[in-house]
Amino acid sequence: MTYCFSTHRLWDYPHSLNIIAHMNSHSLTLSEQRELIKSGQTSASELAAACYRQIERLNPTLNAFITVIPPSDEEPQGKGHLMGIPIAVKDLFDTKGVRTTGGSKFFSENIPAEDAFVVERIKDSGATIIGKTNTHEIALGVTNNNPHFGACLNPWDTTRTPGGSSGGSAVAVATGMASAAIGTDTGGSIRIPAALCGVVGLKPTYGRISLRGVLPLSWNLDHAGPITNRVEDAAIMLQVMGGYDSGDPSSFKTLPGDFSSHMRDSIRDRKVALAVGRFVEEVTDPEILSAVRKTADVFADQGAAVTEVDMDFLREAALANAVMTQADAAAFHRERLEEHPDWFGADVRQRLETGAGFSSSEYALARRAQAEVRRRCDNLFEEYDALILPTTPIAAPILEGENAVERARLLTRFTSPFNLTGLPALSLPCGFTSEGLPIGLQVVTRAWNESGALRMGYAHQTATEWHKMKPGIAELNEAVTEKTR
């Protein structure tokens, strides 16, 4: 873990204590932060100061950041959608002049000469990049137990995983170390940590957001997207991050999206499919199944028509996604795997070796399954406006002593099918287990209909209080203080 703080501490500067308190309680949306800056009630530096203070206090315990970017002596320029608001970036995205490790020993001293396309977009929108967040090594895993930069811990229970591979981004947002963050998602790596940490994560349609300047895991399945505290914040971040990039062969030309204007529209008469069947129910914690069923009632109370739909065909999609992810990763890292297999962590090396061992026939069958499942999903969304199901079948598991490969298979069960199909999928909080761990609801819509997913998510958010519940930061602060005495 690297800290790059300057000799002075920005949070020691005079600032509004009310704003800092608001930041720590996560009560401000990105729009509210922007309005406070515009009205002069606070400044971007004051907002950043709150985040830096949380990083200083909590990161030694939670390890959400691999690199913290020092605050600038100049006040950020108030322009664009984000107006200096502090944003964290997963350490898979190139950042000009700031090391980008990919959570890997191979790239531990990698200093990019250019920003990734998404980082350019965020900077152009006026944001302050506050640091590079921890990730499962090369993004090939969901525990975020990184052997090179240390494990990232779940703020709800530090004995448990925050999920991954974008675990650091989710922890940073959940604890006020950043106002929002960006991550990547190949089998669930945005949505899983969002669910396990009690925040919002959006995987857009494949091709909506450029991947230029992002360390690849699977050229065919990688997505980039935002992690935020609120659904409306995810809409703003998607607005900033999206856009055609001629330099990325996976980028699609689409009309500029307006993801906020219809987000508050009624969902009356929307047709919602509630996923049921053995694939969903046979391994899922009963508390999670109950929480998702209650969300169906929330939608029904707002006038949506909810119908149970057997989604057992997703089993084939999850298996095909696993084959393609590991085979594609093995192809990209083939020289590193041949020359220095010992530089990879044990679980990542195992998955790369498995991927390298797949035959061309096995890969071809996975691609055929991809086409078939895409068509079945297309048919589903001819009849329904949205599909709802758990984000993960279990809440955050214990970090130590668990088989990371097996955990990846279980935690990606309900997320990976929508990487295979490339459909937009949103995770948002929908309850807690009896142990006090967050539960995530996943909302999936047809291709390019992120607005529909955001509308459903916002309707649920406005009818519930789950998004307002945050980990006990005061208790975490006390624990950190006690450790340092």
ZAKE-530476 format. One record per residue (C-alpha): residue number from 1; residue in one letter; x, y, z. Coordinates in Angstrom, 1 decimal, always signed. Example, Ala and Ser with C-alpha at 12.3 -4.5 7.8 and 13.67 -1.06 7.14 Angstrom:
<pts>
1, A, +12.3, -4.5, +7.8
2, S, +13.7, -1.1, +7.1
</pts>
This chain:
<pts>
1, M, +0.0, +0.0, +0.0
2, T, +1.4, +3.4, -1.0
3, Y, +0.4, +6.8, +0.5
4, C, +1.3, +9.9, -1.5
5, F, +0.1, +12.5, +1.0
6, S, +1.9, +15.9, +0.8
7, T, +3.5, +17.4, +3.9
8, H, +0.4, +19.4, +4.8
9, R, -3.0, +17.8, +5.4
10, L, -5.8, +19.2, +3.5
11, W, -8.4, +18.2, +6.1
12, D, -6.6, +20.5, +8.6
13, Y, -7.7, +23.5, +6.6
14, P, -10.8, +25.5, +7.8
15, H, -13.9, +23.9, +6.5
16, S, -17.6, +23.5, +7.2
17, L, -18.0, +20.9, +10.0
18, N, -21.6, +20.4, +8.9
19, I, -20.5, +19.4, +5.4
20, I, -17.9, +17.0, +6.8
21, A, -20.6, +15.5, +9.0
22, H, -22.8, +15.1, +6.0
23, M, -20.1, +13.4, +4.1
24, N, -19.4, +11.0, +6.9
25, S, -23.1, +10.1, +7.1
26, H, -23.4, +9.7, +3.3
27, S, -26.4, +11.8, +3.2
28, L, -25.3, +13.9, +0.2
29, T, -25.9, +12.7, -3.4
30, L, -23.6, +13.8, -6.1
31, S, -26.2, +16.3, -7.3
32, E, -26.4, +17.8, -3.8
33, Q, -22.7, +18.0, -3.5
34, R, -22.6, +19.8, -6.8
35, E, -25.3, +22.3, -5.8
36, L, -23.4, +23.0, -2.5
37, I, -20.3, +23.8, -4.5
38, K, -22.2, +26.0, -7.0
39, S, -23.9, +27.9, -4.2
40, G, -20.6, +28.5, -2.3
41, Q, -21.8, +26.6, +0.8
42, T, -18.8, +24.3, +0.5
43, S, -15.9, +23.7, -1.9
44, A, -14.5, +20.7, -3.8
45, S, -11.5, +20.9, -1.5
46, E, -13.7, +20.6, +1.6
47, L, -15.4, +17.6, +0.2
48, A, -12.1, +16.0, -0.7
49, A, -10.9, +16.8, +2.8
50, A, -13.6, +14.7, +4.3
51, C, -12.6, +11.8, +2.1
52, Y, -8.9, +12.2, +2.9
53, R, -9.7, +12.2, +6.5
54, Q, -11.6, +8.9, +6.2
55, I, -8.7, +7.4, +4.2
56, E, -6.2, +8.4, +6.8
57, R, -8.3, +6.9, +9.6
58, L, -9.8, +3.8, +7.9
59, N, -7.6, +2.7, +5.1
60, P, -4.9, +1.2, +7.4
61, T, -7.6, -1.2, +8.6
62, L, -9.8, -1.7, +5.5
63, N, -7.0, -1.4, +2.8
64, A, -9.4, +0.0, +0.2
65, F, -6.6, +2.0, -1.6
66, I, -3.4, +0.7, -3.2
67, T, -2.3, +4.3, -4.0
68, V, -3.6, +7.6, -2.6
69, I, -3.1, +10.6, -4.9
70, P, -2.1, +13.7, -2.9
71, P, -4.4, +16.6, -2.7
72, S, -3.6, +19.5, -5.0
73, D, -2.7, +23.0, -3.6
74, E, -5.1, +24.4, -6.2
75, E, -8.9, +24.4, -5.8
76, P, -10.4, +22.2, -8.5
77, Q, -12.1, +24.1, -11.3
78, G, -15.9, +24.1, -10.9
79, K, -17.0, +22.7, -14.3
80, G, -18.8, +19.7, -15.7
81, H, -21.1, +17.3, -14.0
82, L, -18.7, +16.5, -11.1
83, M, -17.2, +19.9, -10.3
84, G, -14.2, +18.7, -8.3
85, I, -16.1, +15.9, -6.5
86, P, -13.6, +13.2, -5.2
87, I, -13.8, +10.0, -7.2
88, A, -11.8, +6.8, -6.6
89, V, -10.5, +4.7, -9.6
90, K, -10.0, +1.0, -9.5
91, D, -6.3, +0.2, -10.0
92, L, -7.0, -1.4, -13.3
93, F, -7.5, +2.0, -15.2
94, D, -4.4, +3.8, -16.5
95, T, -3.8, +7.1, -14.8
96, K, -1.2, +9.4, -16.3
97, G, +1.8, +9.7, -14.1
98, V, +0.3, +7.6, -11.3
99, R, +1.1, +3.9, -11.0
100, T, -1.4, +1.4, -12.2
101, T, -0.7, -2.0, -10.7
102, G, -3.7, -4.2, -11.7
103, G, -3.2, -5.6, -8.3
104, S, -0.3, -7.6, -9.8
105, K, +3.4, -8.0, -9.1
106, F, +4.0, -7.8, -12.8
107, F, +2.8, -4.2, -12.9
108, S, +3.8, -3.0, -9.5
109, E, +5.9, -0.1, -10.9
110, N, +3.9, +0.6, -14.0
111, I, +3.5, +4.4, -14.6
112, P, +1.2, +5.0, -17.5
113, A, +1.9, +7.8, -19.9
114, E, -1.7, +8.4, -20.7
115, D, -5.1, +8.2, -18.9
116, A, -7.6, +5.6, -19.7
117, F, -10.5, +6.9, -21.8
118, V, -12.9, +6.8, -18.8
119, V, -10.4, +8.6, -16.6
120, E, -10.2, +11.3, -19.3
121, R, -13.9, +11.6, -19.2
122, I, -14.1, +11.9, -15.5
123, K, -11.3, +14.5, -15.4
124, D, -13.0, +16.5, -18.2
125, S, -16.2, +16.5, -16.1
126, G, -14.2, +18.2, -13.3
127, A, -13.8, +15.4, -10.8
128, T, -10.8, +15.0, -8.5
129, I, -9.2, +11.6, -8.7
130, I, -8.5, +10.8, -5.1
131, G, -6.7, +7.4, -5.5
132, K, -6.4, +4.0, -7.0
133, T, -8.4, +1.3, -5.3
134, N, -7.5, -2.3, -4.3
135, T, -8.5, -5.1, -6.6
136, H, -8.3, -8.9, -6.7
137, E, -5.1, -9.7, -8.5
138, I, -5.5, -8.9, -12.3
139, A, -9.3, -8.8, -11.5
140, L, -9.5, -12.6, -11.7
141, G, -11.4, -13.3, -8.5
142, V, -14.1, -12.0, -6.1
143, T, -12.6, -12.1, -2.6
144, N, -10.2, -9.1, -3.0
145, N, -7.6, -11.1, -0.9
146, N, -4.6, -9.7, -2.8
147, P, -1.3, -11.4, -2.0
148, H, +0.8, -8.5, -3.2
149, F, -1.0, -5.5, -1.8
150, G, -2.9, -7.0, +1.1
151, A, -6.5, -8.0, +1.6
152, C, -9.3, -5.4, +1.4
153, L, -11.8, -5.9, +4.2
154, N, -15.6, -5.5, +4.4
155, P, -16.5, -2.5, +6.6
156, W, -19.6, -4.3, +7.9
157, D, -17.5, -7.1, +9.3
158, T, -13.7, -7.0, +8.9
159, T, -13.4, -10.7, +9.1
160, R, -15.3, -11.0, +5.8
161, T, -14.6, -10.3, +2.1
162, P, -16.0, -7.1, +0.6
163, G, -16.3, -9.0, -2.7
164, G, -14.4, -8.3, -5.8
165, S, -12.7, -7.7, -8.0
166, S, -13.7, -4.0, -7.5
167, G, -13.7, -4.5, -3.7
168, G, -11.6, -1.4, -2.9
169, S, -14.0, +0.8, -4.9
170, A, -17.1, -0.5, -3.1
171, V, -15.4, -0.1, +0.4
172, A, -14.2, +3.4, -0.5
173, V, -17.8, +4.5, -1.3
174, A, -19.4, +2.7, +1.6
175, T, -17.2, +4.4, +4.1
176, G, -17.0, +7.9, +2.7
177, M, -13.4, +7.6, +1.5
178, A, -14.8, +8.6, -2.0
179, S, -18.0, +10.2, -3.2
180, A, -18.2, +7.6, -6.0
181, A, -15.9, +5.2, -7.7
182, I, -15.4, +3.3, -10.9
183, G, -14.8, -0.4, -11.3
184, T, -14.7, -3.2, -13.9
185, D, -17.0, -6.2, -14.2
186, T, -16.3, -9.4, -16.1
187, G, -18.4, -11.9, -14.1
188, G, -19.8, -9.6, -11.4
189, S, -16.9, -7.5, -10.2
190, I, -18.9, -4.3, -9.8
191, R, -22.2, -5.8, -8.6
192, I, -20.8, -8.4, -6.2
193, P, -18.8, -5.9, -4.0
194, A, -21.7, -3.4, -4.3
195, A, -24.1, -6.0, -2.9
196, L, -21.7, -7.2, -0.1
197, C, -20.9, -3.7, +1.0
198, G, -24.4, -2.2, +0.8
199, V, -23.9, +0.2, -2.1
200, V, -25.1, +0.6, -5.7
201, G, -23.2, -0.9, -8.6
202, L, -24.0, -0.6, -12.3
203, K, -22.7, -2.8, -15.2
204, P, -23.9, -1.1, -18.4
205, T, -24.5, -2.7, -21.7
206, Y, -21.4, -4.2, -23.3
207, G, -19.8, -1.5, -25.5
208, R, -21.5, +1.5, -23.7
209, I, -18.3, +2.5, -21.9
210, S, -14.8, +2.4, -23.5
211, L, -12.2, +0.0, -22.1
212, R, -9.2, +1.7, -23.7
213, G, -6.5, +2.0, -21.1
214, V, -8.0, -0.7, -18.8
215, L, -6.0, -3.9, -18.1
216, P, -8.0, -6.6, -19.8
217, L, -9.3, -9.8, -18.2
218, S, -11.6, -10.9, -21.0
219, W, -11.8, -8.9, -24.2
220, N, -15.3, -10.5, -24.8
221, L, -16.8, -10.0, -21.3
222, D, -15.1, -6.9, -19.7
223, H, -17.3, -4.0, -18.7
224, A, -16.6, -0.7, -16.9
225, G, -19.1, +1.0, -14.6
226, P, -19.8, +3.1, -11.5
227, I, -20.1, +2.3, -7.8
228, T, -22.1, +4.8, -5.8
229, N, -24.2, +5.4, -2.7
230, R, -27.4, +6.2, -4.6
231, V, -29.1, +5.1, -7.8
232, E, -29.3, +8.7, -9.0
233, D, -25.5, +9.0, -8.5
234, A, -25.0, +5.9, -10.8
235, A, -27.0, +7.7, -13.5
236, I, -24.8, +10.8, -13.3
237, M, -21.6, +8.7, -13.4
238, L, -22.9, +6.7, -16.4
239, Q, -23.6, +10.0, -18.1
240, V, -20.0, +11.1, -17.5
241, M, -18.3, +7.7, -18.3
242, G, -20.2, +6.8, -21.5
243, G, -19.4, +7.8, -25.1
244, Y, -18.1, +6.4, -28.3
245, D, -14.4, +5.8, -28.5
246, S, -12.9, +5.0, -31.9
247, G, -9.8, +3.7, -30.2
248, D, -11.6, +0.8, -28.6
249, P, -12.8, -2.0, -30.9
250, S, -15.5, -3.0, -28.3
251, S, -17.0, +0.6, -28.2
252, F, -20.4, +1.0, -29.9
253, K, -21.7, +4.1, -31.5
254, T, -24.9, +5.1, -29.7
255, L, -26.9, +8.2, -29.2
256, P, -25.7, +10.2, -26.2
257, G, -27.6, +8.9, -23.2
258, D, -29.7, +10.9, -20.8
259, F, -30.0, +8.6, -17.8
260, S, -31.5, +10.9, -15.3
261, S, -34.5, +12.6, -16.9
262, H, -36.9, +9.7, -16.8
263, M, -35.5, +8.0, -13.7
264, R, -38.2, +9.3, -11.5
265, D, -41.1, +8.3, -13.8
266, S, -43.7, +5.9, -12.4
267, I, -43.2, +2.2, -12.8
268, R, -47.0, +1.6, -13.0
269, D, -47.8, -1.1, -15.5
270, R, -44.2, -2.1, -15.9
271, K, -43.9, -5.9, -16.4
272, V, -41.4, -7.4, -14.0
273, A, -40.1, -11.0, -14.1
274, L, -39.2, -12.4, -10.7
275, A, -36.5, -15.1, -11.2
276, V, -37.4, -18.5, -9.7
277, G, -36.4, -22.1, -10.3
278, R, -33.7, -24.5, -9.1
279, F, -30.9, -22.4, -10.4
280, V, -31.9, -19.5, -8.3
281, E, -33.3, -21.3, -5.2
282, E, -31.1, -24.4, -4.7
283, V, -28.0, -22.6, -3.3
284, T, -29.4, -19.2, -2.2
285, D, -29.6, -18.3, +1.5
286, P, -33.3, -18.3, +2.5
287, E, -32.9, -14.8, +4.0
288, I, -31.8, -13.5, +0.6
289, L, -34.6, -15.2, -1.2
290, S, -37.0, -13.6, +1.3
291, A, -35.5, -10.1, +0.9
292, V, -35.8, -10.3, -2.9
293, R, -39.4, -11.5, -2.7
294, K, -40.2, -8.5, -0.6
295, T, -38.8, -6.3, -3.3
296, A, -41.3, -7.8, -5.7
297, D, -44.0, -6.6, -3.3
298, V, -42.4, -3.1, -3.3
299, F, -42.7, -3.0, -7.1
300, A, -46.2, -4.4, -7.0
301, D, -47.3, -1.8, -4.5
302, Q, -46.2, +0.8, -7.0
303, G, -48.3, -0.7, -9.8
304, A, -45.9, -3.0, -11.5
305, A, -47.1, -6.4, -12.6
306, V, -44.7, -9.0, -11.2
307, T, -44.7, -12.6, -12.6
308, E, -42.6, -15.5, -11.5
309, V, -40.4, -16.8, -14.3
310, D, -38.2, -19.9, -14.3
311, M, -34.7, -18.8, -15.1
312, D, -32.9, -22.2, -15.0
313, F, -31.4, -21.6, -18.5
314, L, -29.0, -19.1, -16.8
315, R, -27.1, -22.1, -15.4
316, E, -25.6, -22.7, -18.9
317, A, -24.7, -19.0, -19.1
318, A, -22.8, -19.1, -15.8
319, L, -20.8, -22.1, -16.9
320, A, -20.0, -20.6, -20.3
321, N, -18.9, -17.3, -18.7
322, A, -16.4, -19.1, -16.5
323, V, -14.8, -20.9, -19.5
324, M, -14.5, -17.7, -21.5
325, T, -13.2, -15.6, -18.6
326, Q, -10.4, -18.1, -17.7
327, A, -9.5, -18.8, -21.3
328, D, -9.4, -15.2, -22.3
329, A, -7.3, -14.3, -19.2
330, A, -4.9, -17.1, -20.0
331, A, -4.5, -15.8, -23.5
332, F, -3.8, -12.3, -22.4
333, H, -1.3, -13.3, -19.7
334, R, +0.2, -16.3, -21.6
335, E, +3.8, -14.9, -21.6
336, R, +3.7, -13.9, -18.0
337, L, +2.3, -17.3, -17.0
338, E, +5.1, -19.1, -19.0
339, E, +7.9, -16.9, -17.7
340, H, +7.0, -16.2, -14.1
341, P, +4.1, -18.4, -12.9
342, D, +5.3, -18.0, -9.3
343, W, +4.6, -14.2, -9.5
344, F, +0.8, -15.0, -9.5
345, G, -1.1, -15.8, -6.4
346, A, -2.1, -19.4, -5.9
347, D, -5.8, -19.0, -6.8
348, V, -5.2, -16.8, -9.8
349, R, -2.5, -19.1, -11.2
350, Q, -4.9, -22.0, -10.8
351, R, -7.6, -20.3, -12.8
352, L, -5.1, -19.2, -15.5
353, E, -3.8, -22.7, -15.8
354, T, -7.3, -24.0, -16.1
355, G, -8.1, -21.5, -18.8
356, A, -5.0, -22.4, -20.7
357, G, -6.1, -26.0, -20.7
358, F, -9.5, -25.5, -22.3
359, S, -9.7, -26.9, -25.8
360, S, -10.9, -25.0, -28.9
361, S, -14.0, -27.1, -28.9
362, E, -14.8, -26.2, -25.3
363, Y, -14.4, -22.5, -26.1
364, A, -16.5, -22.8, -29.2
365, L, -19.3, -24.4, -27.2
366, A, -19.1, -21.6, -24.7
367, R, -19.5, -19.1, -27.5
368, R, -22.4, -21.0, -28.9
369, A, -24.0, -21.0, -25.4
370, Q, -23.4, -17.2, -25.4
371, A, -25.5, -16.8, -28.6
372, E, -28.3, -19.0, -27.4
373, V, -28.6, -17.4, -24.0
374, R, -28.6, -13.9, -25.6
375, R, -31.5, -14.9, -27.8
376, R, -33.4, -16.4, -24.8
377, C, -32.9, -13.1, -22.9
378, D, -34.0, -11.1, -26.0
379, N, -37.2, -13.1, -26.0
380, L, -37.6, -12.6, -22.3
381, F, -37.4, -8.8, -22.7
382, E, -39.9, -8.9, -25.5
383, E, -42.4, -9.8, -22.8
384, Y, -41.0, -8.1, -19.7
385, D, -39.5, -4.7, -18.9
386, A, -37.2, -6.0, -16.2
387, L, -35.9, -9.1, -14.5
388, I, -35.2, -9.1, -10.7
389, L, -33.1, -11.7, -8.8
390, P, -30.5, -11.7, -6.0
391, T, -27.1, -10.2, -6.9
392, T, -25.4, -13.0, -4.9
393, P, -26.8, -16.2, -3.4
394, I, -25.0, -15.5, -0.1
395, A, -23.9, -12.5, +2.0
396, A, -20.3, -11.7, +2.5
397, P, -18.3, -14.8, +3.4
398, I, -15.5, -15.1, +5.8
399, L, -12.2, -14.0, +4.1
400, E, -9.7, -16.4, +5.7
401, G, -9.7, -20.1, +5.2
402, E, -12.1, -20.1, +2.2
403, N, -11.4, -21.5, -1.3
404, A, -11.2, -18.5, -3.5
405, V, -12.0, -20.5, -6.7
406, E, -15.1, -22.0, -5.2
407, R, -16.2, -18.7, -3.8
408, A, -15.9, -17.2, -7.2
409, R, -18.1, -19.9, -8.7
410, L, -20.8, -19.2, -6.1
411, L, -20.7, -15.4, -5.9
412, T, -20.7, -15.0, -9.6
413, R, -23.6, -17.4, -10.1
414, F, -26.3, -14.7, -10.7
415, T, -24.1, -12.0, -12.1
416, S, -21.9, -13.7, -14.7
417, P, -24.8, -14.6, -17.1
418, F, -25.3, -10.9, -17.8
419, N, -21.6, -10.4, -18.7
420, L, -22.1, -13.2, -21.2
421, T, -25.2, -11.6, -22.7
422, G, -23.8, -8.0, -22.3
423, L, -27.1, -6.8, -20.8
424, P, -27.2, -3.9, -18.3
425, A, -27.5, -5.0, -14.7
426, L, -27.9, -2.9, -11.6
427, S, -27.3, -4.0, -8.0
428, L, -28.8, -2.0, -5.1
429, P, -29.3, -2.7, -1.4
430, C, -32.6, -4.5, -0.5
431, G, -32.1, -5.7, +3.1
432, F, -29.8, -7.3, +5.7
433, T, -29.2, -10.8, +7.0
434, S, -29.8, -11.6, +10.7
435, E, -26.0, -11.2, +11.1
436, G, -26.3, -7.6, +9.9
437, L, -24.7, -8.1, +6.4
438, P, -26.1, -6.3, +3.3
439, I, -28.2, -8.1, +0.7
440, G, -28.2, -7.0, -2.9
441, L, -31.0, -6.9, -5.5
442, Q, -30.1, -7.2, -9.1
443, V, -32.2, -5.5, -11.8
444, V, -31.6, -6.5, -15.4
445, T, -33.1, -5.0, -18.6
446, R, -32.8, -5.3, -22.3
447, A, -29.6, -4.1, -24.1
448, W, -29.1, -0.3, -24.0
449, N, -31.9, +0.2, -21.6
450, E, -29.9, +1.3, -18.6
451, S, -32.5, +4.0, -18.1
452, G, -35.1, +1.3, -17.4
453, A, -32.9, -0.5, -14.8
454, L, -32.2, +2.9, -13.1
455, R, -35.9, +3.7, -13.1
456, M, -36.7, +0.4, -11.4
457, G, -33.8, +0.8, -8.9
458, Y, -34.9, +4.4, -8.1
459, A, -38.5, +3.3, -7.5
460, H, -37.3, +0.7, -5.0
461, Q, -34.9, +3.1, -3.3
462, T, -37.6, +5.8, -2.8
463, A, -39.9, +3.2, -1.2
464, T, -37.3, +1.7, +1.2
465, E, -34.6, +2.8, +3.7
466, W, -31.9, +0.2, +3.0
467, H, -29.7, +2.7, +1.0
468, K, -29.5, +4.9, +4.1
469, M, -27.9, +2.3, +6.3
470, K, -24.1, +2.4, +6.3
471, P, -21.4, +0.6, +8.2
472, G, -20.6, +1.8, +11.7
473, I, -17.9, +4.2, +10.7
474, A, -17.8, +5.6, +14.3
475, E, -17.1, +2.1, +15.6
476, L, -14.5, +1.6, +12.9
477, N, -12.8, +4.9, +13.8
478, E, -12.8, +3.9, +17.5
479, A, -11.3, +0.5, +16.7
480, V, -8.6, +2.1, +14.6
481, T, -7.8, +4.6, +17.3
482, E, -7.6, +1.9, +19.9
483, K, -5.2, -0.1, +17.7
484, T, -2.8, +2.9, +17.3
485, R, -2.6, +3.8, +21.0
</pts>
